[in-house]
Amino acid sequence: MRGHRPSALTITRRTTLATMGLVLFTACTASSGGSGGGADVDAINDVTAIDSAENLKESPMLAERVSSGDLPPVAERMPVLEDIMIEPVAEQIGVHGGTWNFPTRSAQEGPWDIGKPTEEALFRFSQDGDTVEPNVAKGYEVNDDLTEYTITLRQGMKWSDGHPFTSADVLFWWEHIMVPELFGRSVYDAFWSTDPETGERAMATFAAPDETTVTVTFEHPRPMFLERVAIDAKWLFAPAHWMETVLDEFIGEEAALAIAEERGFQDLAAWYESACYYYWFWSDRPTLRAWWPVEDAGPEQVTWERNPYYFKTDPEGNQLPYIDNLSLEVYQDPSHVELQTLNGHFDISPFEFSSFTLLQENAAQGDYRVLQWNTADWYSNGIQFNMEPQNPQLRELFHDARFREALSVAVDREALSEQLTLGLGAPQQGSISEGMSFHQEGWAEQWAEYDVERATALLDEIGLPLTGGVRTFADGSELRLEITQESEAPQAGPFEELLKHYYEAIGIQTDIQLVDRGLYGELNESGGLQGTTTQGMGGIHPMLRPDTIVPLRAGTPWHTQYGTWYASEGAEGIEPEGDIAELIDVYRQMSAQLERADIDAHAEQIIQLHQKNQWSIGYTGPTPRLYAVSNNVANVPAEAVFADEYRDLGHGHPAQFTFIDPDAS
């Protein structure tokens, strides 16, 4: 792995499958850019451990606190020397100091903006995306039949308040948060194994033999468990010593409700979701992240400062992060972020591709560079239909592949490509890009040719008569389609209006509904959506992030009701039939396979079912995700893969981002 060599990690592998290569695709691998690349960076990162406490160095702001007696010395704040994690640098050894100005939506509407970049999970994907490596965890072992995983933690590691981080914190998360579904999510699929004969699932069991060891045991083989933990569980730990002061299980319902109300919540469910899931905005909740808030999130701005107990250093023993503070500035209008970036205010800003021309034309003025990270998306502009809408006539229509084909060929993709993506989002069907795993020949061209006559003939064949230029159902009742989009989404409105134009040209009356994020979520969860352009499809591998393409839980609009059924084991939602039921069946079989070739063969079946049915329609191919990065900031990878599995900007390991001149930040 160029520029990345895990160190101070104990990795015992008794089977090759447990840590299989996962070479998922080769066209979009990460690489380092900038003046520090090449052999020099490899030499810098060629360090396996810190050999002496005297080699540990810290930020001047922490050194001052040590001198004043407010903090213990750096060696006492970090894990034992051999368990300190050495974080490789992308370009150069950095300099402590500076404030990273970063735009974010409010804590309620955009928690992932800063959540993903600062996330620290037990395991993470390597920067080339090929493997999973320990992060918060020190290492692991797995038995030969893939039913028991032994996870080793770092000795001497501490929470941001100085309290020891131990296996008790992992066990607490499992027993008191995950299994009771305290934050409103079902027990993640990562923690279930599947009987290959019956298809029945069994939940894992956890144990903590000592302070630095956790065992996770399955009834049936659980391949790729650690990959799923890196995605599904993300943290798999919680500060037990703090949680016991806020959960009703320990302090009683009345006291817990009082805390919830004091923090602005009307009930425990909403408070627990915030405290256990979207927790990183609470200043009193201990964390393992590189930064944490010095105050609770405000309406306009909140400051985070470096975690003095952070467990990583660079190869020269400098405690990370390099950057001292994060200034999170809340915005309501994305144009504000553009303006402030052009003025050189924000140091690293994420953008949708729609901002490409504006950013490029003003890069010199704003003293920044524009990085393009490829994505694992199937399309950049597309639509999903809720396969179980509340209107039974629409349900029958949405399940008819001829209807989906008609709405696909009725749209001029060439025009959309030019108007919405500057021609860089190819005029094609939603599909897996060439060069990526599971690419299917001919899929991009499927139902992609602009053909109004074909669309008209299909609608006639279905039995949707055209009267006065307007389609009706066979019984004469009105056929009207509603497309819903989040109002905060980039370019919300123009794409939907274009679809309305093309749909109405073939007689389908179409209404556009732009709603806020909260209402959108309610409509999606309740099955109140018809068609939506808000959410996409894609992922690195169906085994790793199946959520958008296999109905395992609520969330993705086209299968929300089926996902609810699966996650609740049939207690809620709607049981799928036909090819959608087969998707779930193939996924269950895939989850029970022991060999990589067999896993991939089942994944191929899932993808082919999507090609056959085209449950989501794509109109333009994927476009890169953009980052405007100040020229005063180094160590941000010039190329990487932007994917939820890799935690977006977090895939660049922000703790090693550095200002070249911190005083100028």
N, C-alpha and C positions, 0 to 999 in steps of 0.2 A: 504494500500500500504506500504509494508515494506520499511523502510528507506526513505519514501517520504510523506511529508504532506504539501500540499500547504498552504501558510499563507499569510496574508495581501492581500487576494483575496476576492472580493465581488462576490459571485456567487448566483444569484437568478434564480430558476428554477420553471417555472410554468407548465412544462410538462415533463414527464420522457423521452419522445423521444428525446428532444433537447439535452440531454446529455447521451444518452443511453450507456450502459456499454461497448459495443463493445468488448466483451471478444472474441477476434478473434482467438486465439489459446492458448493452455496451455503448450505446449511442449517447448516453447522458450521464456518464460518470463524472465525479467531482475532480477538480484540479485546482491547484493554487496559482494565483496570479501575482503580479507585482515584482518588485526588484529582488525580493528575497527568495525566489523560487530556485529549483534545481538542486544540485548536490549540496550546496551550502545549507539549505534548509534540512535536508536529510541528515547531514552531520550534526546540526543543532539538536535535532530530535532524537539522536541516537543515545538516549539516556534511559537506563532501566530503573534507577532508584536514586533517591537523595541519600548520600552516604554519611552525612553528618548534620546535626541540628545547626551547626555554625553556618551551613550553606543555605539555610532558610532566610529569605529576605521578605520584607513586607512593605506595604504602602506607608509613606510618611504619616498619613492621617491616622493609621493604626499605631505606628511607632510612638506618636505623641500620647495616645491613650495608654499605651503600656508604661511610658515614662511617668504619667500622672497616677498610675495605679488603678486605672479604670478597667484595664484588660490584663490578662496573664500574657507572658511571652508567646510568640508565634508558635514555638515548638510545642507548647502545652495546649495550644488551641487546635492543633491539627492531629490527624491519626498518627500512630507510631510511624517512624520513618519508612519502614518497608511497605507500609500500607497507604502512603500518600499517593494519590494518582498524579502521574505526570501527563499534562495535557500538551500535545505537540502544537507548535505554532505554524500558521499557514505561510508566513513570509519572513518574520523576524521576531527576535526577542523584544518585548514591548516595554513600555514605561508606565509606572504607576501614576494615576492621577486623571483628572478631567471629569467632565459631566457629559453624558450621552443624552442629547435631546432627541426624544422619540415621540411620534404622534400616536395617539391611541383613542379609541372610542371609550365611552363610559364603562365603568366596572360592570354595569348591568347589561350593556349592549355589546361590548367587545372584549370580554375577558381573555380571549385567546391571543389578542394582538401582542401582549407582552407575556402571556402565559407560556406559549410555545417557545419563544426564544430563551426564556430563563429556566425552562424545565430541567429538572435533574431526576432521571428515572433510574431504577436499579440496573437496567440494561438499555443500551442504545445501539442504533445501527452505526457501523463504521462509516467513515466519510466517503468511501467509494461505494457504499451501499451493499457490499457483497456479504457482509457477515454481521452478526450481533456480538457486541463486546460488553464486558462489565463496565459499569459507570459508578453509581452509588455502591453497588456490590463490588466486592474484590474479585470474586471468581465463583466457579460452580463445578459440580460433578454431576453426571447422570449415569444411571445404571444401563445395562445392556439392552433391556427390553423397553426402555424409555417410559418407565412408570414412576421413577423417583428422581427428583432433582434436589440436589443439596447445594444451597446457596450460601456462600461465605461472605460476611460483611467485613468492613474495615475496622480493625481494632483501634480504639481510642477516638473514633469519629464522634463529632458533636453537632447538636442542633445549633441554630443561630443564637440561642440564648445561653449556650455553654452546657446544656444538659446532655448527657451521653445519648448517642443514637445506638440502639441495640436491636436484637431480634425481637424483643418485646414490642417494638414499634411496628414491626411487620405483622406480628401475630395480632396486635390490637386492630390494625387496619382490616385484617381478614375477618376476625371474629366479631368486632363491634361496629364495623362500617360496611364492608362489602357484603357479607352473608345476610345481615339484616336489611340490606338495600337502603341504607340510611340516607343516601343522597339521590334516591329516586331512580337508580339504574339497576337492572337485573344483574345477577352475578355474571361477570363477563365470560364470553365463550372460551377464553383462554383457560379457564379453570374447570372445564368439563372435558371428559374423555368419552369416546364413543365405542360401544360394543360393535365390532365389525360384523358380527352375525345378525344381531337384532336391530342395530341402529339406536338402541337406547343409550342415554347419556348418564354419566355419573359424575358427581361433583368431587373435586379434589379435597384432600385433607392436609392441614398445615400442622407443623410442630416446630418447636424451638429448643433443641437439645442444650444449647448454651447461648451466651450473649452474642456470639458472632456467627451462629449457624441457624439456618432455616431449612426445613425439609418440606417439599411439596410432593405428595404421593397421589397417584392416579390409579383407578381400578383397571383401566385399559391403557395401552400405549398412547402417549401424547407427544407426537413429533412436533417440532417447531414451537414448543411451549415458550421458550425464551423470546423468540421473535414476536409472539403474540403478547407476551408481557410488555415488551418494549412499545407496543402499540396500544393494546387494550387497557392494561392496568396502569401504565405510565409511572405511577409512583409506588404503589404496593406497600406503602408505609404511612404512618401518621404519628405526630408527637403525642404519645399516650399520656404523658404527664400534663399536657395542656388540654387534650380532649376530655379527660376525666373531670375537668373543671367546668365544662359547658354542656355535656350530654345529660339528658334526663335520666338515663340509665344509672348515672352515678350521683347526680345532685337532686333528682326529683323533677317531675314535670313542671311544677309551679316555678321553681328557680330557673329552669331552662327556658321557659316561656318569657320570663322577665328579661333574661339576657337577649333573647331573640327580639323582643319589642324594643329594647334599648338600642339595638343595632338596626332597627328599621324594618323588622320582619313581623308579619302578623301571625305566623304559625311556625311550628318547628320544622316542617318539611322544607320550607323555603330557606330557613336559617341553616339547616343541616346541609342542604345542597351547596350553600355558599361556604360554610365552614369546612366541609369535607371534600368538595370538588373544585369549586372556583375560589380556593382559599387564599390565593396569593396577594389579595388586596388588603388583608387584615394585618395590621402592624403588630399586634400582640401574638399572632400565631407563629410559633417557631418554624423555621424552614431549613432546607439543605441547599437552597438555591444560592447563586453567586451574589445576588442582591436581594434586599427585602425592604418593604416600605417603612419609613420612619414615622408615618402617620397614615390614618385610613384614607382611602381614595376620596378626593374632593370633587366638586363639580367641574373644575377647570384644570387643575394640575396637582400632581402628587410626586414627591421625591422618594426614590429608593436609594439606599446606600449599601456599600459593600458589606458582605457577611464576613465578620472577623474570624469565623470558625470554618470557612470554606475549605474543602478537603483536597484541593488541587493546587499544584504549582506548575510553572513552565519548566523546561529542561534545565534551567540554571538555578532552580530553587526559589524563584520569585512567586510568592503566594498570589494566586489569582482571586478575583479578576484583576486585570490591569486597570480598568476604568473604575473610578471611585464611586460615581453616582449616576443614577438614571433620573432624568427629568421627564416624566410622562405628562404630555400635554393633551388634554381632551379636546377633540374637535367634533363638530356636528356636520360640517360641510367639507367633503373631500377637497374642494377647490382651495380651502384654507391650507391644507397640507401641501398642495402644489405650489401655492404662492410662497409659503415659508421655506420650502425646499429651494425654489429658484433664488430666494434671497440669502441662501446659505445658512439658514437657521437650524434645520434639522440635520443631524449627523448621519443617520441611516433611516431612510424612509421606504416602506414597501409600496408598490404601485401595481395596479392592473395594467395590462398592455395598452389600454386606451390612452394612457398618458405618455406613450413612447415618444411621439414627435415633439411634444412640448418639452419633455425632459432633455432630449438630445439637443434641441436647438438652443437650450439655455444652460448647458452643462458648464461652459466656460464662465459664464456670468455667476453661476451659483457655486463654482469651485467644487464640483462633484463629478463623479463618474457614474455611468449607468451600467449596472450588471444585469445580465439576463440569465435567469435560472430556468432550465427546462422543467416541464411538469409531466406527471403521469396521467393527465386528463385525457378523456376520449374526445372532447370537443371544447371549444371556447364559447360557442353560442348554440344552445339547444333547448329542447323542451321535454319535460316528462309529464305523462298523464297519470293521475291517481287511478290505478286499476280497479279500485273499489270506491268510486264516488257515491255520494248520497243519492243521486238521481239514477234509478235503475236503467233508464234508457241510455244514459251516457255510459253506464257500466258496460252494457252490451256492445256499445259502439267502440269503446276504448279497447275491449278485448278482441275486436275484429282487426286482424293485421292489415286488411285492405284499407281501413280508415287511417291507420298510422302511415301506410305507404302513400295514400292520397295527400296527407298533410306534409309528407316529406317531399314528394315530387312537385308539389304546387308552389314551391319557393325557389326563387332564383338565387342559388348559392353564390354564384359569381358576384352578383350585386352586393349581397350581404358581406362577402369577404372584403370587397373594396371599401364599403361604407363603414364597416365596424372594426376591421382588423388591418387596414392599410394593405390588404392583399396577402398578409403573412399568415393568416389563419386560412388554410387551404379550403376551397369550396368542396367539401366532402361530407360523407356520412359520419356520425359519431362512431368511432372505432379505435382500435389499438394501433398506434403509429408504427410505421415500418422501422425495424431496428430494435423494437422492444419485444420482450417475451410474449408469446401467444398472439402475435400479429397474424391476422387471417387474410390471405390473398383475396382480393375482390371486395372485402367488406367496406372499404372507404368509398367504393363506387356504388354500393347497394342503395337503390332508391334515391340516388343523388342527382340524376339528370333532371333538369327543369323541364317539366312536361305537363302543361295544364290540361291537355286533352286526356292524358292518362289519368290524372287526378279526377277529372270530371267523369270519366267512364267508371272508375272505381266507386265513386259515390253513387252513381246511378245503379251500379250492380248491387250495392249494399241495400238499396231501397230507400234512398233519401231524395225525394222528389224536389225539383227546382221550380219554384213558383214565384214569378216576379223577381227573379234574381236571387231568391233566398231559399235555402234548403230547409226542409221540415222533416220530421219523422214520418213514417209511413201512415200514422194515424192523423196526420195533419197538425200535430202539436209543434211548437216552436223548437228548433234546434239552435241553441245558443251556447257558445263556448266561452268560458271565463279563464283568462290567463292571469296568474298572480305572480308578482315579483316584489321583492323587498325594496322599499323606496330608497334605502341607503346603498344599494348595490351600484357598482360603477355602470354608467350608461343606462341606468334604469329608465325605461321608457322608449328610447329609440328602437331597440331591437324588437320589443313587444309591438310597437306601432307598425314596424315592417311586417311582422307576422300577421297582424290584423289585416293589413293591406292585401297580402297574398291569400290569406284564408277567405276573406270576404270576396275576393275575385272569383272563387269557386263556390260561392254561395253560403259559406259558413259564417253566420253573424258572430262577432267576437268582441268581448268586453275586456278591457285592460284594468287590472286592479293593482295599484301600488300601495303596499301596506308596510307598517313598521315591523321591525324584527319580532317583537313580542306577539303581535297579532298573527304574523305569518306562522310562528311556531305553534300557536293554538290551533290554527286552521289545519296545519299539517298533522298534528297529533290526533285531532278529532276526525280526520278524514274529510274535512270541509273543502279541500282544494280540488280543482278539476285539472287544469294544466298549469304548470309552473316552469318558469325559466330561471329560478333562483339557484337550484342545486345541480351540480354536475355529476358525472360518472367517471370512474377510473380507479387507479390504484396500481401498486407495484406488482402484486401477485394476489390471486383470489384467496389464497390461504392466509395471507398476512392482513389484508384489509378488505374483507368481503362485504362490508356494510352496504355499499352502494349497489352492489351487483347480486347479492344473495340476501333474502329477507330474514335476517337474524335478529333484528330489533327495529323498533320504530325510528324514524328519522328521515330516510330517503323517500321522497314523495310517492314514487311509483309503487312502492311496496310497503308503505307504512303499516297498513292494516295486517298484512301478512307477517311483517316483522314483529308486530305486537303479539300475534298468535304464537309465533315460534318462541319468543322470549318468555311468554307467560305459560308455555307448555299447553296451549289450547284453552286456557281459562278466559282469555280476552282476544279481541281482534277477529280476523276472518281467516279460515283455513284455505290455503291456496289449492288450486287444482291444476291439472295438465302440466305444461312445461315449467310453470313457476313452482309447482310442488316438486318436480323433478330436480330443479335447481337445488332445493334444500336437501333432497335425497342424495344427490351427487356430492354436495358439500359434506354431508355426514360421512359418506364413504371415504372422501378425501381425508377427513380428519382422523380416520382410523388407519391410514396407510403408514407403513414403516420405511418404504424406500422412496427416494426423491423422484425417481422416474414414475412411480405409481401416483405420487402426489401431483406431479405435473400433468399426467394423463387425465386425471380427474379435473384439474384446473382447466385443461383444454376443452373438456366437455362443457363446463360452465360457460366459457367464452363462446363456444359454438352455439349454445342455446340462446345467448344474447344476439349473436349474429342472425340466427334464424328468425327471432321474434322482433328485434329492434324495439324493445320496450321504451327506450328513450331515443329521441331523434336529434341528431346533431346536424348543424348547418355549416359550421366553420370549424376547421381543425384547431388543435390546441395552439396557444401562443405562450411565449415565455412569461414568467413572473419577473417583475422588475424591482431593482433596489437602486435608489439614488444614494451613493455613499460619498461622504465628504473626502476630499483628497488629503485631509489631515488624519484620516482613519486608515489603519493598516490591518492586515490579517483577516480580512473578509474575503472568502474564496471567490475568485472571479467567475467560476462556473461550479454549479452544483445542481442537485435535483430538488426542486421544490415539491414536497409531497407531505401529506399529513403524517404518513408513517415515519418520516424523517424529522417531523416537527418544524417544518418550514424553515425560517431563518435560524432556528436552533440547530439545524444540520451543519451550520458553519461554526458552531461552538463559540458563542459570543463572549465567554469568559476570557478568551485569548484575543478578542478585538482590542486594539490599542490606538490611542492617539499618538501621532508622531511628535506633536508638540502639545502636551496637555494644557499648557497655559493659554493656548489659542482656542481651546474647546468652548 
